[in-house]
């Protein structure tokens, strides 16, 4: 081998070593930043959300069964009053929109990942078939670096099981982790990109199986970025009561559509809302009552 080729190969090998060192350093830095972020965030809110399950506006009768599945956002961690959890806010808004009672059941668990959805479904009472299920999950998948394909599979399994049982499904896709100020750079930027990728996967998996998807990054993300003091709870990581009110208000159109109450929804979809792929969805009944598949 002549001197010229030895120099080329030497340069290539040196470059490969430097690239490997840079990658190792980057991974080490990100892991260190994640540890720092967890220490900064801490757990000032504890690990259990306020219990909000009850029948809302019982006097209206003909109750709608609403179940919340997923992680701490679905559970309502950060709200200062049970009625201000995501489930409580959605239940109260549903009663006003439908003039029917709403029976709330929260199966969501703080810290849950998409892989925990199956256990949450298994925990539901025997023969319990809710009219509509709201799922919010994904943030912990990002922080624990779960593969996209795995996250999608677990969510799709849950959506499929619910739809096969006749339940309407609304998935609030993964929030924008770039809005989390306690996360240092470049971890925050990487989290923002990863959360957008997961949200897109969740949207596609949900709508392909006849569910409704709501892009939380689009419909409420800007409020959390521009009004962090109001929208975030004490830990600057979970929504406050105001954050849950804003989120419930934003999700309501798709929840009503999943129940069969929004006749013109498919013709004028609100920004950030994604209806089921037509051939996959069931049609609401003619009475305006929730349609079960």
N, C-alpha and C positions, 0 to 999 in steps of 0.2 A: 504494500500500500504506500503510495507516494505521500510526501509531506503535506501536500494540499488537502488530500482527503482526510488525513489524520487530524488536520486542523479543523476541518468541517465537522467531523464526528465529535471532536473534543468540544467544539462550541455547542453542538446540539446537546451533548450530554450535560454540559454545564448549565445550559438553558433549562433542560428538563429538571435538573436538581433544584435550581432556583425557583422554578414554577411550583414544584412539590413543596418546597420550604414555605413559599408564599401561601399555598393552600392550607397547609397545616397551621401556619400562623393565623390565617383568617378564621379557620374553624375554632382555634383556641380562643381567639379574641371574642368571637360571637358567643361561645359557651360562657366565657367570663362575664360578658355583658348581660347574658340571660340571668346568671346568678345574681349579679348586682341589681338588675331590674326586679327580680323576685324579692330581694331584701328590701328594696326601696318601697315596693308596693305593699309587701307584708300581707297580713290578714286582719286588718282592723275591723272588717265586717263579720268576722267569724267564718264558719263554713256551712251555715244553714240559713236559708232564706226564711222570711216570715211566712207563716201558714195563712194562705188566702182562700183555701177551699171551703166553699159553702154554696148555697143556692142564692143567687142574686135576684132581687125583685120577685120573690116567691109569689106575691099576689097576682102577678101576670099569668101564672100557670103555663101549661104546655112547655115544659123546660127544654132548652137546648143543652145537650151534653157537650162540654168543651174540655178537651184534655191538652195539657202542656207537656211536651217532651223535650229533652235536650239537656243543656248545661245550665250554668248559673244565671244566664240571662233569662232563659225560659223559666227558671225557678223564681226569679225576681230578686236575687241578692243585690242589696244596695238600696232598696226601697225602705222608706222610714215608716211605712204603714202598709198593712196587708192589701188594702184596696189599691195601693199604688204599685204593686208588683205588676209584671206584664200580664199575668193571668187575671188579676183583679181589674186592671184597666180595660182589658179586652172584654171581660164579662160585663162590666158596667156599660161599656159602649154598645155591646150587642143588645142588651136589654132595651136601651133607648132606640136603637135602630129597628128592632123587630117587634117590640112590645110583647116580648115573651121572657119568661124567667130563664136564667142561665145557671146550670149546675156545673161548677168548676171542679176539675180534678187535676192536680199537679203531680206528675210522675217524674218531672225533670229533677236532676241531681247536680248539685254544685260540683264542678270539676269533671263532669262527664265528657267523654269523647264520643264520636260517632259509633264506635264499637260498643258503647253502652246502651244504645237505643233498643237492642233486642231484649236486654234484661228489663228495661223500663216497660216495654210492651208486655213482657211476661208477668210483670208485677201488677198489672191492671186486674181488677176484680173479674172473676169468671163471668162469661156471657155479657161483659160490658162492651157495648159498641157505641162509641161516641159519635155524635153527628159530625163533629169537626175536630181535627187535631192540628195544633200549631207546634211546629218543631223549630227550635233555634239551637244550632250546634256547629262546632267547627273551630272556635277559637283555641280550644285545648288541643285539637288535632295539629294546629299550626305550631304551637309552643312545644309540643312533644314530637314534632317532625314526623307525623304519620304520612305515609305515602298517599298521594291523591287518589290513586286507584282503590286503595283500601278504604279511604273515607267515603268515596262514592259508593262502593259496594255495600257498606253498612247502612248508609242513608237510603239507598235504593231498596234494600231489603225491608226497611221499616216502612217506607212509603208504599211499597207493593203490598205488604201485609195489611196495612190500614185500608188501602183502596179495595183490596180483595174482600175485606170485611164490610165494605159499604160506608166507610168513613171518608168525608172530605178532608183533604190535607192541604195545609199551607206551611211552607218552609221559608223562614226568614234566613236568607243566606248569610254566610260568614261576614261579620262586621269588618270594617276596615281597621286593621291593627295599626295602621299608620297614624291614627288619631290618638294613640296612647302616648302621651307626653313622657311618662316615666321611662319608656324604652329609649335607650341611647341610640345614636347613629353609629354604624350602619344597620343595627338590628331593626330599627323602626322601619327603614326603607325596605329591607328584606321581608319584614312581616307584612308590610302593606302589599307588596307584590304577591307573596304567598297567599294572603287572604283573598285577594282578587281572583287568583287562579282557582282556589277552592270554591269561592262563591260561584264562579262560572260553571264548574263541574256540578255543584249542587243544583243550580238552576236547571241544567240540562237533564240531570237524572230525575228531578222532580216532575218537570213538565212532560217528559217522555212517558211517565207512568200515570199521567192523569191528575197530578197535583198542581197547585198554584205556588209559584215562587215569588218572593218579594226581596229585592236587592236592598238590604239594610244599608249598605255603603252608599247607595244612591238616594234612598228616600229619607234617611235620618243622619247619615254620615256627616253632611255639611254642618248640621246643627251642633254635633259633638266637637267638630273642629273649631267652629267660630264662637261657641258658647260653652267652653269646657267647664267653667265654674258652676254653671247651672245644670248641665246635662250629666256630669259625672258625680258619683258618690265620693265619699271621703277618701277612698283608696285611689281615686283617679283612674280606675280601671273598669269598674262596673257602673252601669247607669244609676242615676239617682231617681227619685220619684218622678221628677220632671222629665228625665230621660226616658223612663218607661211610658209616661203619658204620651210623649211625642212618638215613641215607637209604636204603641198600640194604635194611636190615631192613624199612623202611616200604614199599618198592616190591615186595618179594618176593611177596606174595599175588597181585598182578596179573601178575607175570612167570610164576608157576606156572599161573595161570589161562590165560594166553595160550598156554602149552605144553600145556594140556589136563589138568593134574594136579589141579585143584581142582573137584571135581564139584559141591559145594554153593555155589560162589562166587556164582552168580547169585541164589541165594535169601537169602544173608546177606552182602551186600557190605560190606567194612570201610569205616569212615569215611574219606572222602577218595578212595575208589577208585570209578571209573566204568566199568562194563563196556560192551561194544559194544551198540549198538542191536540187539535180537534178530534182526531180519530181515537185518541186515548182517553178522552174525557167522557163522562156520562152527562146526560142532559137533566136539568132540574125538572121537577114535576110541575104540573100545571097550576098547582094551588099556591105556589110561592113558598111552600114549606121546604125544609132541607131535603135535597135529593140524595138518596142512598143508591149506590151502584147496584 
